[in-house]
Amino acid sequence: MGTMDRVIKLQNTKTRKKEVFEPIDAENVRMYVCGPTVYDRAHLGNARPVVVFDVLYRLLREVYGADKVTYARNFTDVDDKINARAAESGRPIGDITAETTQWFLDDMGELGALEPNHMPRATQYIPQMVAMIEDLIAKGHAYAAEGHVLFAVDSWKELYGKLSGRSVDDMIAGARVEVAPYKKNPMDFVLWKPSSDDLPGWDSPWGRGRPGWHIECSAMSYELLGETFDIHGGGNDLMFPHHENEIAQSCCANGDDSFARYWLHNEMLQVEGKKMSKSLGNFFTVRDLLDQGYPGEVIRLVFLQTHYRKPMDWTDKKAKEAEATLRKWRALTAGIEPASSAAAAVLDALADDLNSAGAIAELHKLAAAGDAAGLLASAQMLGLLSEEMGDWASAPSVDLSAYEDKLFKARQKAMERKDFSEVDQLKAAFVAAGLEVRMSKAGVELVPGAGFDPAKLEAL
């Protein structure tokens, strides 16, 4: 079966069905994913959609050809959180967003994520946003009031709420929406808002101001991918209101119910079975984990072991197991040339609504069968076992001979004295540092295992 014949099925949030993916144009398959608001380091939850949609991007490239897929993921670099960070730190906004944008790209690169073809920053597309807002006013879908421009949900009431499955009346009943005197309907949302002198602002027909969050993605996706494109993705926390509002804006601007055809949403992430929060002390940025010695490749494998539509639980145990697996796979594929393409069973799993957990199970089968070339090609297609990501797996640059010598001498002494307490203490300390202790008549060998931490030896 040629790769182009491979049928991809995706769970479409918009229709609540798993559907066969048929691109509008197989020569130009287009995907837009909502990216980060850049005011701080990306936390572990922010990394999940990046890895999920990176796998989808890789699958589409495999099936349609690398040059036939266009992937856009934005940076929101105008936002009240950024303004607040600038005010409290006294640093210019441009410095904060430039630094945090680069942090994001570096951290996601460590997780093996390919860079999208387009990475638009909101501030580069203000004229396009203003033009789209003017168009929505002209078509009767938006109105200006007190320096603000608002989208009128009543102008599109039949279709508003389709994605999240709520009616406008339900939403109003349960909404914590900002009730402003100038809103015609409490659900109307801001397209443009006025900026005071100390805030970033741009000239517009409604005075100096800045765009609302939702209009950014509509304007950027229109500019880069056209008024209708194939896939729109993001975390399921964005389904309402962000994606709902994007659909409303874009369809009204396009004058029909087009925009994105397939909507994919990934579930949220937990840490050790609990929602990640600063108050619980289980809040990690990707950089925290990397600095604690978790390799990016290990983090990626843990992510891939859970289906994107299921909540994912990050646990230390999973990370240790993933590290041991990757060490084994790297040893098996060392010095091997990869097969010409990923194994069919791996691609079949991914083509079934991105079943990455099933794909990983197939990698285990390839390893068990000793098919090193097939394992390598398939793992690399999933963004694993690449040369760039392998630094961590080479032997740790710690000379263990002094520690081996110490244990050997302690054992000799213990045999004379018939008191093995010091030997037991040393062994326990080595195991706690992630070393396997092998003792024989010939001597002592310490072998670094998963989670080896040289820092824990320094105390000895």
C-alpha positions as MATLAB code, in Angstrom:
seq = 'MGTMDRVIKLQNTKTRKKEVFEPIDAENVRMYVCGPTVYDRAHLGNARPVVVFDVLYRLLREVYGADKVTYARNFTDVDDKINARAAESGRPIGDITAETTQWFLDDMGELGALEPNHMPRATQYIPQMVAMIEDLIAKGHAYAAEGHVLFAVDSWKELYGKLSGRSVDDMIAGARVEVAPYKKNPMDFVLWKPSSDDLPGWDSPWGRGRPGWHIECSAMSYELLGETFDIHGGGNDLMFPHHENEIAQSCCANGDDSFARYWLHNEMLQVEGKKMSKSLGNFFTVRDLLDQGYPGEVIRLVFLQTHYRKPMDWTDKKAKEAEATLRKWRALTAGIEPASSAAAAVLDALADDLNSAGAIAELHKLAAAGDAAGLLASAQMLGLLSEEMGDWASAPSVDLSAYEDKLFKARQKAMERKDFSEVDQLKAAFVAAGLEVRMSKAGVELVPGAGFDPAKLEAL';
ca = [
       0.000    0.000    0.000;
       1.575    3.319   -1.054;
       1.676    5.955    1.664;
      -0.691    8.242   -0.268;
      -3.322    5.473   -0.149;
      -3.209    5.407    3.636;
      -6.548    6.494    5.085;
      -6.228    8.875    8.024;
      -9.187    9.097   10.403;
      -9.533   11.966   12.868;
     -12.037   12.680   15.638;
     -13.638   15.941   14.514;
     -14.815   17.976   17.512;
     -17.127   19.932   15.207;
     -19.162   16.867   14.169;
     -18.354   14.720   17.248;
     -17.482   11.886   14.874;
     -14.367   10.087   13.749;
     -14.105   11.022   10.080;
     -11.925   10.059    7.147;
      -9.539   12.940    6.543;
      -9.858   14.309    3.028;
      -7.766   17.407    2.408;
      -9.196   20.283    0.381;
      -6.045   20.087   -1.756;
      -3.703   17.092   -1.387;
      -0.904   19.256   -2.847;
      -1.265   21.742    0.021;
      -2.508   20.204    3.277;
      -2.973   23.022    5.806;
      -3.038   22.977    9.602;
      -3.313   25.790   12.150;
      -2.640   25.285   15.865;
      -3.094   27.873   18.610;
       0.290   28.628   20.110;
       1.415   30.160   23.404;
       0.939   33.574   24.949;
       4.550   34.522   25.538;
       5.066   35.988   28.984;
       6.835   33.114   30.779;
       8.357   29.649   30.378;
       6.084   27.020   28.834;
       4.714   24.669   31.486;
       4.316   20.954   30.963;
       0.662   21.364   29.966;
       1.602   23.855   27.209;
       3.923   21.226   25.755;
       1.210   18.630   25.245;
      -0.507   20.190   22.192;
       2.939   20.925   20.747;
       3.899   17.237   20.873;
       0.425   16.014   19.798;
       0.248   18.232   16.716;
       3.923   17.628   15.946;
       3.044   13.922   15.580;
       0.106   14.820   13.316;
       2.388   17.103   11.268;
       4.893   14.252   10.894;
       2.132   11.827    9.851;
       0.748   14.250    7.245;
       4.256   14.795    5.859;
       4.771   11.034    5.687;
       1.483   10.466    3.836;
       1.313   13.526    1.550;
       5.015   14.462    1.221;
       7.068   16.860    3.349;
       6.702   19.731    0.879;
       2.907   19.318    0.589;
       2.043   20.207    4.192;
       1.800   23.726    5.637;
       1.687   24.056    9.413;
       1.123   27.412   11.118;
       1.300   27.956   14.881;
       1.044   31.464   16.277;
       2.621   33.387   19.111;
       0.290   35.698   21.020;
       2.633   38.574   21.818;
       0.034   41.228   22.655;
      -1.951   40.325   25.762;
      -2.848   41.718   29.187;
      -0.734   39.057   30.940;
       2.307   40.317   29.028;
       1.411   43.930   29.883;
       1.158   42.987   33.562;
       4.525   41.174   33.463;
       6.132   44.265   31.906;
       4.589   46.561   34.504;
       5.755   44.446   37.456;
       9.260   43.805   36.080;
       9.868   47.232   34.549;
      11.142   45.573   31.359;
      10.029   46.579   27.866;
       7.296   44.354   26.414;
       9.338   43.618   23.280;
      12.202   42.259   25.412;
       9.892   39.973   27.374;
       8.145   38.556   24.307;
      11.383   38.112   22.310;
      13.011   36.244   25.211;
      10.002   34.056   26.031;
       9.372   33.250   22.347;
      12.951   31.979   22.046;
      12.610   30.024   25.301;
       9.509   28.347   23.906;
      11.245   27.367   20.660;
      14.325   26.072   22.520;
      12.292   24.048   25.021;
       9.988   22.537   22.383;
      13.031   21.756   20.227;
      14.391   19.731   23.164;
      11.161   17.683   23.039;
      11.866   16.856   19.396;
       9.153   19.126   17.970;
       9.748   20.247   14.389;
       9.331   23.969   13.844;
       6.111   24.806   11.949;
       6.370   26.336    8.468;
       4.866   29.604    9.779;
       5.134   31.038   13.286;
       3.253   34.335   13.018;
       3.397   36.803   15.889;
       0.178   38.696   16.524;
       1.894   42.092   16.490;
       2.974   41.499   12.871;
      -0.649   41.142   11.726;
      -2.455   44.122   13.290;
      -3.438   45.684    9.900;
      -5.018   42.370    8.830;
      -6.966   42.236   12.119;
      -8.204   45.817   11.667;
      -9.292   44.986    8.100;
     -11.168   41.882    9.259;
     -12.919   43.850   12.028;
     -13.955   46.561    9.529;
     -15.337   43.823    7.280;
     -17.348   42.305   10.164;
     -18.835   45.732   10.993;
     -19.721   46.291    7.322;
     -21.484   42.894    7.210;
     -23.489   43.623   10.344;
     -21.691   41.111   12.590;
     -19.896   43.640   14.806;
     -20.450   47.097   16.250;
     -18.301   49.880   17.710;
     -19.126   51.200   21.193;
     -17.069   53.476   23.459;
     -13.745   52.806   21.743;
     -14.415   49.060   21.731;
     -15.571   46.884   18.863;
     -17.686   43.871   19.787;
     -18.797   40.816   17.869;
     -22.598   40.527   17.895;
     -23.375   36.873   18.644;
     -27.059   37.485   17.864;
     -26.027   38.046   14.229;
     -24.940   34.418   14.057;
     -27.069   32.885   16.767;
     -28.048   29.686   14.916;
     -24.442   28.528   14.603;
     -22.756   30.089   17.633;
     -21.999   27.340   20.151;
     -21.931   24.447   17.663;
     -18.330   23.479   18.481;
     -18.737   23.310   22.252;
     -22.337   22.103   21.989;
     -23.998   24.923   23.907;
     -26.738   27.330   22.925;
     -26.310   31.069   23.426;
     -29.028   31.035   26.095;
     -27.290   28.214   28.006;
     -24.032   30.075   27.792;
     -25.499   33.287   29.150;
     -27.050   31.366   32.062;
     -23.736   29.775   33.040;
     -21.355   32.467   31.895;
     -18.926   34.497   33.883;
     -18.785   37.054   31.110;
     -17.732   40.596   31.655;
     -20.969   42.558   31.730;
     -20.240   45.906   30.168;
     -22.909   48.600   29.647;
     -21.976   48.941   25.968;
     -22.656   45.251   25.136;
     -25.893   44.498   23.290;
     -25.780   40.867   24.445;
     -23.740   39.705   27.464;
     -22.069   37.046   25.245;
     -20.753   39.628   22.750;
     -16.975   39.504   22.821;
     -14.269   42.091   22.237;
     -12.596   42.406   18.837;
     -10.810   45.663   19.646;
     -10.249   47.574   22.874;
      -8.828   50.998   23.666;
      -5.258   51.309   25.013;
      -4.114   53.884   27.538;
      -0.773   55.603   26.903;
       1.186   53.111   29.022;
      -0.106   50.108   27.066;
       0.782   48.864   23.577;
      -1.582   50.270   20.994;
      -2.079   50.784   17.282;
      -4.029   53.400   15.359;
      -7.391   52.226   14.091;
     -10.717   53.659   12.886;
     -11.882   53.325   16.534;
      -8.938   55.117   18.078;
      -5.636   53.881   19.497;
      -6.098   50.358   20.819;
      -5.224   46.698   20.585;
      -6.950   43.568   19.314;
      -8.972   41.119   21.376;
      -7.431   37.662   21.691;
      -9.804   35.739   19.403;
      -9.453   37.936   16.318;
      -5.708   37.277   16.173;
      -5.982   33.634   15.115;
      -8.766   34.361   12.617;
      -6.709   37.052   10.883;
      -3.446   35.098   10.904;
      -4.931   31.812    9.691;
      -6.768   33.690    6.905;
      -3.576   35.429    5.836;
      -1.382   32.305    5.907;
      -3.736   29.441    5.010;
      -6.697   31.066    3.248;
     -10.328   31.429    4.272;
     -10.808   27.688    4.513;
      -8.194   25.095    5.450;
      -8.006   21.509    6.672;
      -7.206   21.174   10.372;
      -7.431   23.493   13.360;
      -5.994   22.224   16.634;
      -5.416   23.161   20.242;
      -6.047   22.127   23.821;
      -9.640   21.409   24.803;
      -9.452   24.336   27.241;
      -9.536   26.564   24.125;
     -12.728   25.059   22.703;
     -14.812   27.657   24.465;
     -14.664   30.574   24.147;
     -11.566   30.918   21.972;
     -12.281   28.486   19.141;
     -16.020   29.138   19.244;
     -15.314   32.828   18.746;
     -12.757   32.194   16.024;
     -15.338   30.180   14.071;
     -17.927   32.923   14.477;
     -15.555   35.651   13.281;
     -14.077   33.712   10.403;
     -17.313   32.269    9.054;
     -18.981   35.673    9.216;
     -16.025   37.325    7.498;
     -16.010   34.593    4.827;
     -19.758   34.924    4.400;
     -20.375   31.179    4.757;
     -19.938   28.270    7.139;
     -16.416   27.441    5.983;
     -13.166   28.077    7.925;
     -11.495   24.917    9.299;
     -12.948   21.538    8.349;
     -11.523   19.294   11.059;
     -11.184   20.461   14.654;
      -8.904   18.464   16.954;
      -8.574   19.019   20.677;
      -6.152   17.386   23.077;
      -7.050   16.637   26.697;
      -5.311   18.210   29.657;
      -2.291   17.104   31.629;
      -1.999   16.085   35.265;
       1.033   15.492   37.461;
       1.077   12.399   39.697;
      -2.711   12.106   39.347;
      -3.532   15.706   40.265;
      -4.285   18.822   38.258;
      -1.112   20.836   37.864;
      -1.198   23.945   40.062;
       1.264   26.195   41.841;
      -0.620   25.760   45.123;
      -0.119   21.968   45.041;
       3.576   22.398   44.314;
       3.293   20.144   41.244;
       3.660   22.916   38.682;
       6.571   22.323   36.320;
       7.844   24.152   33.315;
       9.449   22.056   30.591;
      12.739   23.739   31.472;
      12.369   22.683   35.156;
      12.178   19.045   34.077;
      15.061   19.363   31.622;
      17.171   21.028   34.331;
      16.266   18.238   36.772;
      17.883   15.814   34.340;
      14.836   14.461   32.497;
      15.965   14.236   28.852;
      13.620   15.807   26.285;
      13.343   12.488   24.492;
      12.118   10.821   27.703;
       9.478   13.530   28.224;
       8.323   13.024   24.628;
       7.988    9.249   25.012;
       5.940    9.669   28.215;
       3.613   12.043   26.311;
       3.222    9.650   23.377;
       2.188    6.760   25.618;
      -1.226    8.377   26.231;
      -3.819    8.995   23.499;
      -4.201   12.723   22.865;
      -7.918   12.704   23.711;
      -7.335   11.147   27.139;
      -6.085   13.080   30.159;
      -2.361   12.514   30.494;
      -0.716   11.863   33.835;
       2.953   12.780   34.149;
       4.586   10.592   36.804;
       8.178   10.055   37.812;
       7.659    6.281   37.490;
       6.590    6.644   33.840;
       9.638    8.811   33.156;
      12.004    6.216   34.657;
      10.374    3.442   32.588;
      10.540    5.562   29.422;
      14.208    6.250   30.053;
      14.990    2.533   30.475;
      13.043    1.767   27.254;
      14.922    4.403   25.271;
      18.292    3.187   26.558;
      17.373   -0.331   25.430;
      16.185    0.872   22.001;
      19.266    3.036   21.528;
      21.544    0.103   22.368;
      19.626   -2.112   19.910;
      19.806    0.416   17.042;
      23.367    1.681   17.610;
      25.291    1.815   14.324;
      22.265    0.570   12.334;
      20.888    2.181    9.178;
      17.121    2.853    9.471;
      14.683    1.029    7.171;
      13.468    3.024    4.172;
      10.188    3.903    5.917;
       8.332    3.492    9.186;
       6.657    0.117    9.766;
       3.129   -0.157    8.329;
       1.677   -1.146   11.715;
       3.084    2.029   13.299;
       1.630    4.226   10.551;
      -1.704    2.374   10.786;
      -1.910    3.152   14.494;
      -1.177    6.844   13.918;
      -3.622    7.013   11.007;
      -6.362    5.865   13.400;
      -7.009    9.221   15.118;
      -3.371    9.628   16.084;
      -3.166    6.559   18.306;
       0.360    7.262   19.535;
      -0.002    4.757   22.398;
      -0.735    2.040   19.803;
       2.234    3.198   17.745;
       4.539    2.898   20.784;
       3.196   -0.632   21.428;
       4.234   -1.472   17.841;
       7.740   -0.125   18.543;
       7.997   -2.526   21.490;
       7.015   -5.385   19.145;
       9.674   -4.375   16.598;
      12.272   -4.287   19.391;
      11.178   -7.699   20.685;
      11.427   -9.131   17.164;
      14.950   -7.724   16.845;
      13.979   -5.579   13.837;
      16.441   -2.795   14.645;
      16.182   -1.081   11.233;
      12.367   -1.034   11.361;
      12.431    0.159   14.969;
      14.799    3.007   14.125;
      12.842    4.241   11.084;
       9.528    4.040   12.972;
      10.851    5.706   16.122;
      12.436    8.520   14.104;
       9.149    9.129   12.307;
       7.667    9.657   15.804;
      10.464   12.050   16.739;
      12.418    9.549   18.867;
      15.916    8.003   18.559;
      17.224   10.911   16.477;
      20.941   11.643   16.655;
      20.355   15.194   17.931;
      18.390   13.900   20.904;
      20.806   11.165   21.901;
      23.382   13.059   23.965;
      21.785   12.107   27.258;
      21.967    8.367   26.559;
      25.718    8.143   26.117;
      27.562    6.937   29.218;
      27.513    9.609   31.930;
      30.856   11.391   32.083;
      31.436   10.384   35.691;
      34.424    8.266   36.603;
      32.983    5.577   38.859;
      36.271    3.754   39.516;
      36.938    5.546   42.821;
      33.472    4.522   44.087;
      34.002    0.941   42.905;
      37.346    0.917   44.711;
      35.751    2.244   47.888;
      33.093   -0.497   47.911;
      35.693   -3.187   47.104;
      37.865   -2.113   50.072;
      34.845   -1.893   52.374;
      33.904   -5.437   51.377;
      37.390   -6.795   52.107;
      37.298   -5.124   55.518;
      33.786   -6.490   56.161;
      34.901  -10.041   55.405;
      37.683   -9.777   57.946;
      35.433   -8.256   60.612;
      32.259  -10.174   59.753;
      30.392   -6.808   59.871;
      28.758   -5.841   56.584;
      26.906   -2.700   57.779;
      29.213   -0.269   55.921;
      28.945   -2.317   52.693;
      25.149   -2.308   52.973;
      25.114    1.459   53.533;
      27.321    2.094   50.500;
      25.286   -0.239   48.320;
      22.051    1.496   49.360;
      23.573    4.903   48.551;
      24.711    3.731   45.094;
      21.286    2.264   44.302;
      19.638    5.508   45.485;
      21.858    7.393   43.007;
      20.558    5.199   40.184;
      23.462    2.756   39.923;
      23.225   -0.981   39.579;
      25.723   -2.692   41.916;
      27.371   -5.847   40.527;
      29.692   -7.653   42.931;
      31.720  -10.747   42.112;
      34.933  -12.406   43.279;
      36.766  -10.423   40.604;
      35.671   -7.070   41.945;
      32.922   -4.481   41.965;
      31.171   -2.917   38.977;
      28.786    0.068   39.148;
      26.502    0.432   36.121;
      24.464    3.632   35.554;
      20.763    2.805   35.164;
      17.691    4.905   34.340;
      17.606    8.027   36.466;
      21.321    7.955   37.389;
      22.093   11.160   39.307;
      25.857   11.820   39.749;
      25.074   14.630   42.218;
      23.890   12.030   44.737;
      27.373   10.476   44.776;
      29.178   13.666   45.735;
      28.046   13.328   49.358;
      29.809    9.968   49.708;
];
